[in-house]
């Protein structure tokens, strides 16, 4: 699994803006500065 896909259980992004940018490029759903875990698992 690529490093940037690892996030906290609450959706917070431990590695900051670079990680957020990579997740957005992959189309990962966000809610503010966190991954929307419910939508991401669907």
mmCIF file of the N, C-alpha and C atoms, coordinates in Angstrom:
data_MODEL
# 
_entry.id   MODEL 
# 
loop_
_atom_site.group_PDB 
_atom_site.id 
_atom_site.type_symbol 
_atom_site.label_atom_id 
_atom_site.label_alt_id 
_atom_site.label_comp_id 
_atom_site.label_asym_id 
_atom_site.label_entity_id 
_atom_site.label_seq_id 
_atom_site.pdbx_PDB_ins_code 
_atom_site.Cartn_x 
_atom_site.Cartn_y 
_atom_site.Cartn_z 
_atom_site.occupancy 
_atom_site.B_iso_or_equiv 
_atom_site.pdbx_formal_charge 
_atom_site.auth_seq_id 
_atom_site.auth_comp_id 
_atom_site.auth_asym_id 
_atom_site.auth_atom_id 
_atom_site.pdbx_PDB_model_num 
ATOM 1   N N  . UNK A 1 1  ? 0.843   -1.161 0.000  1.00 0.00 ? 1  UNK A N  1 
ATOM 2   C CA . UNK A 1 1  ? 0.000   0.000  0.000  1.00 0.00 ? 1  UNK A CA 1 
ATOM 3   C C  . UNK A 1 1  ? 0.903   1.244  0.000  1.00 0.00 ? 1  UNK A C  1 
ATOM 4   N N  . UNK A 1 2  ? 0.640   2.187  -0.893 1.00 0.00 ? 2  UNK A N  1 
ATOM 5   C CA . UNK A 1 2  ? 1.431   3.421  -0.915 1.00 0.00 ? 2  UNK A CA 1 
ATOM 6   C C  . UNK A 1 2  ? 1.280   4.209  0.391  1.00 0.00 ? 2  UNK A C  1 
ATOM 7   N N  . UNK A 1 3  ? 2.343   4.853  0.806  1.00 0.00 ? 3  UNK A N  1 
ATOM 8   C CA . UNK A 1 3  ? 2.378   5.575  2.083  1.00 0.00 ? 3  UNK A CA 1 
ATOM 9   C C  . UNK A 1 3  ? 1.270   6.603  2.210  1.00 0.00 ? 3  UNK A C  1 
ATOM 10  N N  . UNK A 1 4  ? 0.917   7.268  1.114  1.00 0.00 ? 4  UNK A N  1 
ATOM 11  C CA . UNK A 1 4  ? -0.037  8.379  1.220  1.00 0.00 ? 4  UNK A CA 1 
ATOM 12  C C  . UNK A 1 4  ? -1.476  7.910  1.441  1.00 0.00 ? 4  UNK A C  1 
ATOM 13  N N  . UNK A 1 5  ? -1.730  6.623  1.310  1.00 0.00 ? 5  UNK A N  1 
ATOM 14  C CA . UNK A 1 5  ? -3.084  6.112  1.552  1.00 0.00 ? 5  UNK A CA 1 
ATOM 15  C C  . UNK A 1 5  ? -3.346  5.782  3.021  1.00 0.00 ? 5  UNK A C  1 
ATOM 16  N N  . UNK A 1 6  ? -2.326  5.854  3.845  1.00 0.00 ? 6  UNK A N  1 
ATOM 17  C CA . UNK A 1 6  ? -2.473  5.541  5.263  1.00 0.00 ? 6  UNK A CA 1 
ATOM 18  C C  . UNK A 1 6  ? -2.904  6.795  6.012  1.00 0.00 ? 6  UNK A C  1 
ATOM 19  N N  . UNK A 1 7  ? -4.129  6.761  6.547  1.00 0.00 ? 7  UNK A N  1 
ATOM 20  C CA . UNK A 1 7  ? -4.659  7.882  7.318  1.00 0.00 ? 7  UNK A CA 1 
ATOM 21  C C  . UNK A 1 7  ? -5.160  7.367  8.669  1.00 0.00 ? 7  UNK A C  1 
ATOM 22  N N  . UNK A 1 8  ? -5.407  8.282  9.589  1.00 0.00 ? 8  UNK A N  1 
ATOM 23  C CA . UNK A 1 8  ? -5.934  7.905  10.900 1.00 0.00 ? 8  UNK A CA 1 
ATOM 24  C C  . UNK A 1 8  ? -7.391  7.468  10.777 1.00 0.00 ? 8  UNK A C  1 
ATOM 25  N N  . UNK A 1 9  ? -7.868  6.734  11.769 1.00 0.00 ? 9  UNK A N  1 
ATOM 26  C CA . UNK A 1 9  ? -9.233  6.207  11.770 1.00 0.00 ? 9  UNK A CA 1 
ATOM 27  C C  . UNK A 1 9  ? -10.280 7.307  11.695 1.00 0.00 ? 9  UNK A C  1 
ATOM 28  N N  . UNK A 1 10 ? -9.950  8.499  12.183 1.00 0.00 ? 10 UNK A N  1 
ATOM 29  C CA . UNK A 1 10 ? -10.903 9.616  12.135 1.00 0.00 ? 10 UNK A CA 1 
ATOM 30  C C  . UNK A 1 10 ? -10.805 10.392 10.823 1.00 0.00 ? 10 UNK A C  1 
ATOM 31  N N  . UNK A 1 11 ? -9.954  9.935  9.907  1.00 0.00 ? 11 UNK A N  1 
ATOM 32  C CA . UNK A 1 11 ? -9.812  10.567 8.605  1.00 0.00 ? 11 UNK A CA 1 
ATOM 33  C C  . UNK A 1 11 ? -8.746  11.647 8.547  1.00 0.00 ? 11 UNK A C  1 
ATOM 34  N N  . UNK A 1 12 ? -8.138  11.960 9.683  1.00 0.00 ? 12 UNK A N  1 
ATOM 35  C CA . UNK A 1 12 ? -7.099  12.994 9.666  1.00 0.00 ? 12 UNK A CA 1 
ATOM 36  C C  . UNK A 1 12 ? -5.872  12.482 8.913  1.00 0.00 ? 12 UNK A C  1 
ATOM 37  N N  . UNK A 1 13 ? -5.162  13.424 8.326  1.00 0.00 ? 13 UNK A N  1 
ATOM 38  C CA . UNK A 1 13 ? -4.038  13.112 7.447  1.00 0.00 ? 13 UNK A CA 1 
ATOM 39  C C  . UNK A 1 13 ? -2.741  13.407 8.190  1.00 0.00 ? 13 UNK A C  1 
ATOM 40  N N  . UNK A 1 14 ? -1.988  12.359 8.563  1.00 0.00 ? 14 UNK A N  1 
ATOM 41  C CA . UNK A 1 14 ? -0.811  12.552 9.409  1.00 0.00 ? 14 UNK A CA 1 
ATOM 42  C C  . UNK A 1 14 ? 0.375   13.242 8.741  1.00 0.00 ? 14 UNK A C  1 
ATOM 43  N N  . UNK A 1 15 ? 0.507   13.149 7.427  1.00 0.00 ? 15 UNK A N  1 
ATOM 44  C CA . UNK A 1 15 ? 1.704   13.674 6.765  1.00 0.00 ? 15 UNK A CA 1 
ATOM 45  C C  . UNK A 1 15 ? 1.503   15.012 6.071  1.00 0.00 ? 15 UNK A C  1 
ATOM 46  N N  . UNK A 1 16 ? 0.366   15.668 6.296  1.00 0.00 ? 16 UNK A N  1 
ATOM 47  C CA . UNK A 1 16 ? 0.202   17.043 5.843  1.00 0.00 ? 16 UNK A CA 1 
ATOM 48  C C  . UNK A 1 16 ? -0.268  17.242 4.411  1.00 0.00 ? 16 UNK A C  1 
ATOM 49  N N  . UNK A 1 17 ? 0.052   18.430 3.904  1.00 0.00 ? 17 UNK A N  1 
ATOM 50  C CA . UNK A 1 17 ? -0.471  18.900 2.621  1.00 0.00 ? 17 UNK A CA 1 
ATOM 51  C C  . UNK A 1 17 ? -0.068  18.018 1.445  1.00 0.00 ? 17 UNK A C  1 
ATOM 52  N N  . UNK A 1 18 ? 1.155   17.553 1.400  1.00 0.00 ? 18 UNK A N  1 
ATOM 53  C CA . UNK A 1 18 ? 1.596   16.696 0.281  1.00 0.00 ? 18 UNK A CA 1 
ATOM 54  C C  . UNK A 1 18 ? 0.751   15.434 0.207  1.00 0.00 ? 18 UNK A C  1 
ATOM 55  N N  . UNK A 1 19 ? 0.495   14.828 1.354  1.00 0.00 ? 19 UNK A N  1 
ATOM 56  C CA . UNK A 1 19 ? -0.331  13.626 1.390  1.00 0.00 ? 19 UNK A CA 1 
ATOM 57  C C  . UNK A 1 19 ? -1.745  13.952 0.921  1.00 0.00 ? 19 UNK A C  1 
ATOM 58  N N  . UNK A 1 20 ? -2.289  15.074 1.371  1.00 0.00 ? 20 UNK A N  1 
ATOM 59  C CA . UNK A 1 20 ? -3.644  15.485 0.970  1.00 0.00 ? 20 UNK A CA 1 
ATOM 60  C C  . UNK A 1 20 ? -3.735  15.660 -0.545 1.00 0.00 ? 20 UNK A C  1 
ATOM 61  N N  . UNK A 1 21 ? -2.731  16.282 -1.138 1.00 0.00 ? 21 UNK A N  1 
ATOM 62  C CA . UNK A 1 21 ? -2.710  16.491 -2.591 1.00 0.00 ? 21 UNK A CA 1 
ATOM 63  C C  . UNK A 1 21 ? -2.710  15.162 -3.339 1.00 0.00 ? 21 UNK A C  1 
ATOM 64  N N  . UNK A 1 22 ? -1.923  14.207 -2.880 1.00 0.00 ? 22 UNK A N  1 
ATOM 65  C CA . UNK A 1 22 ? -1.872  12.897 -3.531 1.00 0.00 ? 22 UNK A CA 1 
ATOM 66  C C  . UNK A 1 22 ? -3.220  12.177 -3.420 1.00 0.00 ? 22 UNK A C  1 
ATOM 67  N N  . UNK A 1 23 ? -3.854  12.274 -2.265 1.00 0.00 ? 23 UNK A N  1 
ATOM 68  C CA . UNK A 1 23 ? -5.165  11.643 -2.080 1.00 0.00 ? 23 UNK A CA 1 
ATOM 69  C C  . UNK A 1 23 ? -6.203  12.286 -2.993 1.00 0.00 ? 23 UNK A C  1 
ATOM 70  N N  . UNK A 1 24 ? -6.172  13.599 -3.099 1.00 0.00 ? 24 UNK A N  1 
ATOM 71  C CA . UNK A 1 24 ? -7.123  14.295 -3.972 1.00 0.00 ? 24 UNK A CA 1 
ATOM 72  C C  . UNK A 1 24 ? -6.932  13.891 -5.432 1.00 0.00 ? 24 UNK A C  1 
ATOM 73  N N  . UNK A 1 25 ? -5.689  13.741 -5.855 1.00 0.00 ? 25 UNK A N  1 
ATOM 74  C CA . UNK A 1 25 ? -5.414  13.308 -7.235 1.00 0.00 ? 25 UNK A CA 1 
ATOM 75  C C  . UNK A 1 25 ? -6.023  11.953 -7.534 1.00 0.00 ? 25 UNK A C  1 
ATOM 76  N N  . UNK A 1 26 ? -6.106  11.102 -6.510 1.00 0.00 ? 26 UNK A N  1 
ATOM 77  C CA . UNK A 1 26 ? -6.688  9.770  -6.681 1.00 0.00 ? 26 UNK A CA 1 
ATOM 78  C C  . UNK A 1 26 ? -8.208  9.790  -6.558 1.00 0.00 ? 26 UNK A C  1 
ATOM 79  N N  . UNK A 1 27 ? -8.769  10.945 -6.246 1.00 0.00 ? 27 UNK A N  1 
ATOM 80  C CA . UNK A 1 27 ? -10.214 11.041 -6.134 1.00 0.00 ? 27 UNK A CA 1 
ATOM 81  C C  . UNK A 1 27 ? -10.765 10.629 -4.778 1.00 0.00 ? 27 UNK A C  1 
ATOM 82  N N  . UNK A 1 28 ? -9.924  10.612 -3.759 1.00 0.00 ? 28 UNK A N  1 
ATOM 83  C CA . UNK A 1 28 ? -10.382 10.259 -2.412 1.00 0.00 ? 28 UNK A CA 1 
ATOM 84  C C  . UNK A 1 28 ? -11.303 11.365 -1.905 1.00 0.00 ? 28 UNK A C  1 
ATOM 85  N N  . UNK A 1 29 ? -12.503 11.019 -1.435 1.00 0.00 ? 29 UNK A N  1 
ATOM 86  C CA . UNK A 1 29 ? -13.439 12.035 -0.960 1.00 0.00 ? 29 UNK A CA 1 
ATOM 87  C C  . UNK A 1 29 ? -12.963 12.675 0.342  1.00 0.00 ? 29 UNK A C  1 
ATOM 88  N N  . UNK A 1 30 ? -13.047 13.985 0.395  1.00 0.00 ? 30 UNK A N  1 
ATOM 89  C CA . UNK A 1 30 ? -12.585 14.728 1.560  1.00 0.00 ? 30 UNK A CA 1 
ATOM 90  C C  . UNK A 1 30 ? -13.755 15.459 2.207  1.00 0.00 ? 30 UNK A C  1 
ATOM 91  N N  . UNK A 1 31 ? -13.601 15.699 3.486  1.00 0.00 ? 31 UNK A N  1 
ATOM 92  C CA . UNK A 1 31 ? -14.531 16.539 4.246  1.00 0.00 ? 31 UNK A CA 1 
ATOM 93  C C  . UNK A 1 31 ? -13.659 17.511 5.009  1.00 0.00 ? 31 UNK A C  1 
ATOM 94  N N  . UNK A 1 32 ? -13.501 18.709 4.468  1.00 0.00 ? 32 UNK A N  1 
ATOM 95  C CA . UNK A 1 32 ? -12.562 19.673 5.059  1.00 0.00 ? 32 UNK A CA 1 
ATOM 96  C C  . UNK A 1 32 ? -11.146 19.177 4.860  1.00 0.00 ? 32 UNK A C  1 
ATOM 97  N N  . UNK A 1 33 ? -10.391 19.089 5.945  1.00 0.00 ? 33 UNK A N  1 
ATOM 98  C CA . UNK A 1 33 ? -9.003  18.621 5.876  1.00 0.00 ? 33 UNK A CA 1 
ATOM 99  C C  . UNK A 1 33 ? -8.863  17.149 6.204  1.00 0.00 ? 33 UNK A C  1 
ATOM 100 N N  . UNK A 1 34 ? -9.968  16.421 6.209  1.00 0.00 ? 34 UNK A N  1 
ATOM 101 C CA . UNK A 1 34 ? -9.940  14.994 6.544  1.00 0.00 ? 34 UNK A CA 1 
ATOM 102 C C  . UNK A 1 34 ? -10.532 14.161 5.407  1.00 0.00 ? 34 UNK A C  1 
ATOM 103 N N  . UNK A 1 35 ? -10.120 12.920 5.361  1.00 0.00 ? 35 UNK A N  1 
ATOM 104 C CA . UNK A 1 35 ? -10.727 11.977 4.421  1.00 0.00 ? 35 UNK A CA 1 
ATOM 105 C C  . UNK A 1 35 ? -12.120 11.647 4.935  1.00 0.00 ? 35 UNK A C  1 
ATOM 106 N N  . UNK A 1 36 ? -13.095 11.666 4.037  1.00 0.00 ? 36 UNK A N  1 
ATOM 107 C CA . UNK A 1 36 ? -14.452 11.263 4.405  1.00 0.00 ? 36 UNK A CA 1 
ATOM 108 C C  . UNK A 1 36 ? -14.474 9.739  4.405  1.00 0.00 ? 36 UNK A C  1 
ATOM 109 N N  . UNK A 1 37 ? -14.234 9.162  5.554  1.00 0.00 ? 37 UNK A N  1 
ATOM 110 C CA . UNK A 1 37 ? -14.061 7.710  5.690  1.00 0.00 ? 37 UNK A CA 1 
ATOM 111 C C  . UNK A 1 37 ? -15.288 6.949  5.193  1.00 0.00 ? 37 UNK A C  1 
ATOM 112 N N  . UNK A 1 38 ? -16.473 7.406  5.523  1.00 0.00 ? 38 UNK A N  1 
ATOM 113 C CA . UNK A 1 38 ? -17.698 6.704  5.105  1.00 0.00 ? 38 UNK A CA 1 
ATOM 114 C C  . UNK A 1 38 ? -17.800 6.638  3.588  1.00 0.00 ? 38 UNK A C  1 
ATOM 115 N N  . UNK A 1 39 ? -17.555 7.743  2.910  1.00 0.00 ? 39 UNK A N  1 
ATOM 116 C CA . UNK A 1 39 ? -17.638 7.756  1.447  1.00 0.00 ? 39 UNK A CA 1 
ATOM 117 C C  . UNK A 1 39 ? -16.465 7.006  0.823  1.00 0.00 ? 39 UNK A C  1 
ATOM 118 N N  . UNK A 1 40 ? -15.294 7.063  1.444  1.00 0.00 ? 40 UNK A N  1 
ATOM 119 C CA . UNK A 1 40 ? -14.115 6.402  0.890  1.00 0.00 ? 40 UNK A CA 1 
ATOM 120 C C  . UNK A 1 40 ? -14.253 4.876  0.916  1.00 0.00 ? 40 UNK A C  1 
ATOM 121 N N  . UNK A 1 41 ? -14.954 4.366  1.892  1.00 0.00 ? 41 UNK A N  1 
ATOM 122 C CA . UNK A 1 41 ? -15.135 2.905  2.001  1.00 0.00 ? 41 UNK A CA 1 
ATOM 123 C C  . UNK A 1 41 ? -16.213 2.375  1.072  1.00 0.00 ? 41 UNK A C  1 
ATOM 124 N N  . UNK A 1 42 ? -17.077 3.236  0.605  1.00 0.00 ? 42 UNK A N  1 
ATOM 125 C CA . UNK A 1 42 ? -18.200 2.787  -0.236 1.00 0.00 ? 42 UNK A CA 1 
ATOM 126 C C  . UNK A 1 42 ? -17.766 2.333  -1.600 1.00 0.00 ? 42 UNK A C  1 
# 
